[in-house]
Amino acid sequence: MSSKPARSQRPPFPEFLEDHVVVFDGGMGTMLYQKGVFLNRCFDELNLSRPEMVLEVHRAYLRAGADAVETNTFGANRYKLQSFGILEKLDDINRKGAELAREAVGDGTWVAGSMGPLGIKIEPWGPTSVEEAEEAFREQARFLLEGGVDLFVLETFSDLNEIHQAIKAVRSVCDLPIIAQMTLEEDGNSLYGTAPEVFTKRLDDWGADVVGINCSVGPQVMLESLERMVKVTARPISVQPNAGKPRSVDGRNLYLCSPEYMGSYARKFIVAGAKVVGGCCGTTPEHIKTIKSSVRALRPAHVGVDVSLPKEQRVEVQPVDRAGKSRVAAKIVQGQLVTSVEITPPKGWDTSKIVEGAKLLRTAGVDAINIPDGPRASARMGAQALAVILEQQVGIETILHYCCRDRNLLGMQSDLLGAAALGLKNLLIITGDPPKMGDYPDATAVFDVDAIGLTNVVTRLNHGLDLGGNPFTPPTAFLVGVGANPGALELDREVRRFQYKVEAGAEFAVTQPVFDTKQLRDFLKQIEAFRIPIVAGIWPLSSLRNAEFMNNEVPGVHVADEIMERMRKADAAGKARQEGIAIARETIQEVRELVQGIQVSAPFGRVQAALEVLEGVIDRAA
């Protein structure tokens, strides 16, 4: 029968905080990096392969005067360990991390189980459910508890939804104290723009014993945020800043805030009301020693608490009705067939030919122009810029494709707010092709979120809420479109993702090019329970080679055998272009009663071919 894990003999942590300041340790990763461990290595795994190194770091902080040390388990969750190929070591790494910390400090110092973000996006920004996230945190917390921790530190979180799952997970396995810490940007808000007053109140409501901030910024920004936090909670507050911003010196990232500077700010933290102080990235035992000396004689301030939310948080926003969002939206709501033509941005900056083609489309009665965003990861003029040019110079509505590949969440929000300010009203949200498919295969892909997550972002903007849950007025009024792939190889997954897109706020969908109408009919049956208006993609084949390319190299596109045979014969007779247009017209006639719109691609910018396909359709649609 195994013995119970050892725990600290010090007084209960929350009670001690009532009349004392607790000094935590500094950066574990910083010290391991200084000892020669490469940044691309899993630092948590060192609990097993280099335990003596981890022990020495803990002991160095103990000698510096730390009252509490954190386990070397910040990234020891299933998702991060899986990325290193060591998921099977999850339990051993966490238990050993707690045991090493206890071995190093004995029973006179608190051991805090360190848990960081999962390293993936969870709903509503990503495909991982909140239940899956909570379970991942739960299993890590359980192993740390078995290893003997006295409390938990949930640290460096940007997403309030994610830290909420972590709090729930810890609470489900024990009643040990929880320190819940968000990370900040230079403006004092979280990465997603959540104000300190807001996330402090949320963490308080969710039952964190200590509410805090750590990492990403230096002490000055943290002091300003602390002064805002103390006004909205009676909970103890923790502050663990970086030693400033890192600087590259001789190829190494160095943090330049001196121990003395950190110590001077530690005093300011305590005067402002902090009960827990320590350090994060860039801090060392020397920093902690100075911080300990600086706060010995100080007691935390008692600050009056105002638990009301900031005035701007009480703003009520009424979203725009769908029919009022755009002309395209109005036609969809009225049940009229919408027509659009897809035109790819140029590889240079000259838009004169595209503008002339757009004028032809507008004169012919086409409702909108679809503008892809870096299709097949190609380097082209920005889709948003072209959309503005066409709307301003031609007066035709555009449907702006927006992909998740090239920008992080902050950049996406900035772009979308800018698009709203410029008068763009219709969006088609797609995940985007990976760079390896395009002109620059070594380019970096971001993919902070996928199409589901970005649909959630836009829906929030349409309700006057930014990424951080901060309201603004007036809200954006985008008509939210998404992609659909009736020919997906994993059709069940495609249907499931389509449902998630609808639940996230999608208002219409555009399919991949349809060459197999039976495939489209089958797909529409499968999505009947969560159907939204569907715009069928139509591609006029220009040659046999084009047909072969679409059939073999474009994911999710299946060109029926009979169409391939028709194109083969037409190509041999020199009539491939005419046959491609005829096939596209026939496809429209087969599907127009099934869908709410038709999108015709203009291959190689050939607007005239698209107009030939739409002959007879535009008049009846109008």
N, C-alpha and C positions, 0 to 999 in steps of 0.2 A: 504493500500500500504506500503510495507516494506521499511525501510530506507536503504541507501547504507551503506555498512560496513565501519567502521572507518579505516583510514590508517595513516601511519606516516606523520608528518608535516615536517620532516627533508628534506634536499635537495634530488633530485633524486640520487639514489645509484651510478650509473656509473659516474656521474659528480663529486660526492663527492670523489670517489676513485682517481681522477686525482691528487689530492694534499694531500690526507690523507690516513692514515692506519685505517682500521676498525677492531675492536676486536669483535669476535663472542663469544658466550657462550661456555660452556664445555659440558660434557656428561650428558644428561638427564637420560639415563638408569642407569648410575653410581649412581646418586643421589637417584633415586627411589629404587635401590637395597639397598643402605645404609639405606633407610627408612623402610626396611623390606619386600619389594615386592619380591616374589619369581621369579627366572629367567624363570620358565616355564609358567608364566602368560603373557597375552597380555598387554604390557605396554601402548599401544595406547588406549586401552579401559578405562584406568584410567581417561581419559578426561571426561568420563561420570560418572563413579562410585566413583572416588576420585578426583574431580576437585580441591579441596583445596590443595591437595598434589602437583599437577602439578603447580598450581599457586605459591606455596611457592618456588619451584625449580626455576621458571622463575624469581621471585623477588630476590632470592639469587644471581643469576647471574647479575641482574640489579644493585644490591648494590655493586657487585664486580667490576663494571665498564664496563660491556659489552655494546657495541654500537648496537648490533643486537642479537636477540634470535631466536632460531629455534622452530617451533611447535613440540609438542609431537605426531608426525604422521609418523615417519620413516617407520614403517611397516603397515601403514593403507591403504593398497591396497586390492583389492578383493581376491587375491590368499592367502595372509597371514591371512587375517581376516577369510576367509573360513576355514582355518585349525583350527581355534579356535571356529568354529561354530557360528560366529557373523557377517556374511556377510551383514545381513540386517541393521547393524549399521554403514555401511561404510560412508554414508553421514553425519550422526550425529557426528561420531568420528572426521572426518576431519574438519567440520565446527567448532565444539566445540574446537578442538585443536587450531585453528586460533584465535577464540574469547578469549580463556583463555590467550594466549600469549599477545594479545592486551590489555586485562584487566589488566594484570600484569605490563606491561611496559608503558602504556599510548601511547601518540602520539609522544613522543620524541625519540623513539627507533624503529629501523626497526624490523619488524616481517618477518622471512623467513619461507616459507612453506617447511618442510622437507619431501622429498620423497626418499625412498631407493629402492633397487632391489625388484623384484616381489617374489623372493624366489623359483622360478622355472627356468628351462632351456628353453630358447626360441630358435627357429631355428637359425642357423643350428644345434645346440647342442641338442635341445629337440623338443617335438611335438607341443609346443605353437607357433603359427605364429607371425610374427612381427606385423601384423595388430591387432591381439588380445592383444599383449603386449602394443602397442600404445594406444589402447582403454582403457586398465586398468589404464595406467598412466593418460590418459585424464580425466577420471571420477574423479580420486583423485585430480588432479589439479583444476578441476572445483569447487569441494567442498571447497578446500582451498581458492580459489579465492573468493568464496561467503562468506567465513569467515573473509576476510579482510587482507590477507597477502600482503606485499609490494614487495616481490621477492620470488624466489624459489631456494632451495638448493637441487640438485640431488646428493646424496652422497653415498659413499661406494660401488661404482660399480666396478665390475671386468671385465665385458663383454662390450666391446665397442659397439657392436651391440645393447645391451639392453639400454645403456644410450642414444644412438642415438634415440631410440624410445621415451624415456622419454623427450628428448629435443623437438622432433617434436610434442609430445602431448601437452606440455606446450605452445609452440608457436601457436598451433592451437586454444587455448582458450584465449590467452592474449599476450600482448607485454611487460609484466613485466620482469625485469632482471632475468637472470638465472645464478647461480653458478653451474658448472658441475664438480664433483669431482670423481676421480678414487681412488681406494685403492691399496696399494702396498704390495709386498713381501719384504723379507730382502735384496734381490738383487737389489731393487730399481725399478723393473719392476712390471707390474700388475700381478694378479694371473695367467692370461693366457700367461704371458711372454711378453706382449707388452711393448716396451721401452717408457720412458717418452717423448722422442722426437716425437714418433709416435702418442701416444694418445693425447698429447698436440695439435699437429697440426690438428688432426681430430676434436677435440672438438672446436677448433678455427674455422675451416671450417664450422662446423655445426651450428655455431651461438651462442655458449655460450658467455655470457657477461664477465664471470670470469671463468677461467680454474683452477682447483685445485686438491689437493690430500688430503686424510684423512684416518684415522683409520688404523688398522692392525699392524702398526709399530710405533716406537718412533721417537723422533725429529731428531736423527742423520741421519737415512736413508732418512727421508723426506728432510733434508737440501741438501743432495747429489743429490736427484732427482730434487729438486727445481733449483739447479744450472744448471741442464741440460735443464729444461723446459724454463727458461727465454731466452735461446738462440734461440728459435724457435717460439715465439709468442710475439705480442705487446699487447695482452690482459692482464688485471690484473690477478694475480695469488693468489690463496688462499691456505693456509697450515693449517691443523688441525690434528695434530698427537695425538696418544694415549700417555698416561703417561707411556711410556715404554711397556714392555711385562708383562702380568699378571703372578703373582706367587701365588701358593696355600699356604695359611697360615691358619692353624686351620680350614681347610675345606672351606675357603672363597677365592675367587679370588681377589687379591689385586694388584694394580699398584703402583710401588715403585718409580717412578720419582718424585722428590720433586717439589714444586712450584718454588723454586729458580732455579732449573735446567731447568725447562720449560721456565722460564722467560729469562734465558741466551740465550736459543736457539731462542726465539721469536725475540730477537735483531738481531741474525744472519739471521733469515728469512727476516727481513726487509732490512738489509744491502744487502742481496742477490737479493732483488727485489720484495718480496711478498707485496701485498696490503691488504690482508685479513689474519688475524691470529686468531686462536682459539684453542679449544681442542676437543678431541673425547673421546673414552672410558678411564675411569680412571681419567679424569680431573674433578676438582671440582671448586666451586667459589674461593677457595684459589689460585688455579692455575691461574684462569682468572684475579684475582686481581693483581698477580705478573706480569703476561703478560702485563696487561694494564699499570702498572707502568714502565715496561721495555721499552715499545715502544712509550711512550708519546712524548719524545723529538726527536724521529727518523722520518725521511722521507724515503719512499721507494727509492731504487736505480733505476736509469734509465739505462737499459742495452741495448746495441745494439742487434738487432734481425737478426738472420740468419734463413730464412724460408725454407731453403733446407733440405731435409731429410738426415739422416745419410747415408754414402756411402753404407753400407750393405743393406739399404732399396731399393737401385736402382738395385740390382742384378736381372738379368733375368734368369729364370730357365726353361729348356725344359723338360717336363715329358717324361718318358720312354714309348715307344710304347707298346701296350698290348702284342703283340706276343713276345716281347723280355723280358718279365718279368719272365717267368719260362717255364719249359717244359709243364706243365699243360696248361698254357696260350697259348702256341704255338699250342697245339692240338685243343684247343677250337676254336682259330681263323681259323685254317685249316679245321674246320668242322668234325674232327675225334671224335669218341666216347671216352670220358675219363672214366677210371675206378679207383675207390678208395675203400679202406676198412677202416672202422672206428674201431680204437682200443683205449679203455679207459686206461688212465694212471693207474699205480698200486697204491694201498693204502699205500704201503711202498715205499722203494727207489730202490729195486732190479728190474732192467729192463732186466735181462738176457733172460727170456722167451719171452718178447715182442720183443727183438732184434732178437732172433731166428725166431720168427714168421714173422717178417718184412723181413728177408732174404728169406723166402719161398715166400712171396708175390712178392718181387722184381724179383726173379728167374722166377716166373710164368708170369711176364709181367704186373703186376698191376702198374698203373701210379703213385699213391700217397697213402699216409696213412693219414686219417683224425684223428685228436687228440682232443677230447672234453676237454673243460675247466671247470672242476668241475661240471660234469653233475648231474642234480637233486640235486644240492647244496651239493654234497658229498665232503669230505676232501680227496684229492688225491695228488699224486705228480704233480708238476706244468707241465702244458701242454707244455709250451715253452721249458723247460729243456728236456722233452722227445723228442720233435721235433728235437732239436739240436743233441741229442744222435743218433737218427735214421738216420738223414741226414749224420752225420759224420761217423758212424760206419757201416751203411748199404748202403748208397749212393742212397736212394730213397727219392723223394720229399715228403714233408708233407704239409698238409693243416691244419694250426694251428687255432683252434677255439679260439676266444677271447671274453670274456663276460664282461659286464659292472657292474657286481654285486660287485666285490671285491676291486676295485681301483678307486681313484678319477681321474679327468681329467689329472692332472700332472703326476700321476703314470702311467696312460695309455700311455701318450706320451713318457715317459721315456722307458716303456716296448717296445713300438713299434719301437722306434729308436734303442733300443738294439737288437730287433729281426732282424732288417734290417742289423745291423752290424754283426750279427752272420750268415747271409746268408739265413734267412728264407724268402720265397717269396710269399707264398699263405696264405691268411687269410680267415676265415669264421667268420663274426662278428655277435654276438648274444647278446640279452639283458641279458639273464641268468635267472635261476630259483631262486626264493626267498629262503633265508636260512631256512625258516620254513618247506620247503619240504625235508630238508636233515638231516645230522648227528648232526648238531649243530643249532637247531632252534632258539636259542637266539643270534646267531652271528649277527653282525651288517652288514647290506647291504648298499652299497654306492649309486649306481645308479645315479651318477652325470649326465649321459646321458643314452639314450637307444641306440638300434642298429642303428637307423637313425642318431642320433647325432654322434655316433662313426664312422659311415661310412663317414660322413662329415669330421671328424678329419683326417681319413686315406687318404681321397681324397686330403685334403690340404697338408698332408705330401708328397704325391706323386707328388705334384706340388711345393715342396720345401718351404712350409710355415708352421710354427709352430702355436700353438694355439693363440699366440698373433699377428699373421700376419707377423712375422719376417722371412725373407727368409734364406734359407741355401742351400748349395750345397755339394755333389750332392743330388737330391731328393731321397726319398725312391721309391721303384718300386714294391709295393705289388700288387698282383692280388687280387681284393677285392670281396669277396663272402659274401652273406647274407643268412639267413634262410627264408624259405617259408612254409606256412602251409595250404595246400589245404583243410584240414578238419576243419578249424577254425569254432567255433560256430558262431562268428560274422564275417562272410565271407566278407561282404562289408568293414568292418574296416581293415581286413587283406589285402584285395586288395588295399585299399587306402594307407596303410602303406608300402606295397610292392612298390607301385608307388613312394612314398617318398624315399625309399631306392635307387631305380634306379636313381631318380633325384639327390640323394646325391653322386652318383658315383659307385654304385654296378655294378660289371661286370659279375657275375654269381650268381646262387642261388642253394642251396641244400634243398630239401623238407624234411618234416617229413616222416617217413616210410610209404610207399604206400601199402595199402591192398585193396583199392577200386579204380580201374583204372578209373571208370566213374567220380569219384570225382576229380581225377587229370585232366582228359580231360576238365571238366567244369571250373576248375581253370585256365587252360592254355588259354581257350577262353576269360576269363575275363581279363587277363593281356596281351592280344594280342597287345594292343596299345603301351605298354611299356615293351615288352618282352626282356629279356636277356637270355643267355644260362642257361638251367635248368638241374640240376643233380638230378635224382630221388633217393630218399632214399629207400633202400630195407632192410628188416629185416627178416632173416630166423627164423621162429618160432621154438622153441625147445620143446614145450609141450603145452598142453591145458591150463595149469596154466599161462604160458607165454603169450598165446593168450588172455586170460581173463585180464591179467595185462595190456597189450598194449591197449586193447579195452576200459578199464574202468579207468585206472589210468594215462595214458600218454595224456596230453592235445593235442587236435587236431588230434589224431589218431583214425580212425574208421576201425575196422576189419569187413569186409562184413560178413553177416549172413552165406553165403555158405562156407566161409573159416572157420568160427567158427565150423560149422557142420563137415567139413572135419577133423579138428584138434580133435574134440571130438571123432570121430570114430577111428582115427589113434591112439589117446592116449589109448583108450580102447584095441587096438590091439598091443600096445607096439611099434608102428612105428611112433610116433609123430615127431621125429627128421627128418626122411626121408621125411615125408609129408611136414614138414615146408620148407625143401630145395626145394622140388618139387614145392610148391606154389610160392616160391621166384623166381624160374626159369621161371615159367609161367608168373609171373608179369613182369619180365624183357622183355620177348618176346612181351607182350602187349604194353609196354610203350617205348621201345627202339627207335622206329621211331618218337616218340613225343619229345624226350629229347636229350640233348647233352652229357649226362654223367650218370653213374650209381655208386652210393655209397652203398656198402654192409656193414652192421654192422657185427661185429664178437662177438656175444653174449657170455658174460663170457670169452672173450679172445680166443674163439675157431676159430683160423685162418683157420683151415682146412675146417670148415663149410662154411666160406666165399668163399674159393677157389672152393668148390663144386658148389656153387651157380653160380660162374662166369665161369664155364666150358663152352667152346664154345663161350663165349662173348669176352674173352681177345684176342683169336686168330683173330677173325673177326675185333675187335676194332683196333688191331695192323695193 
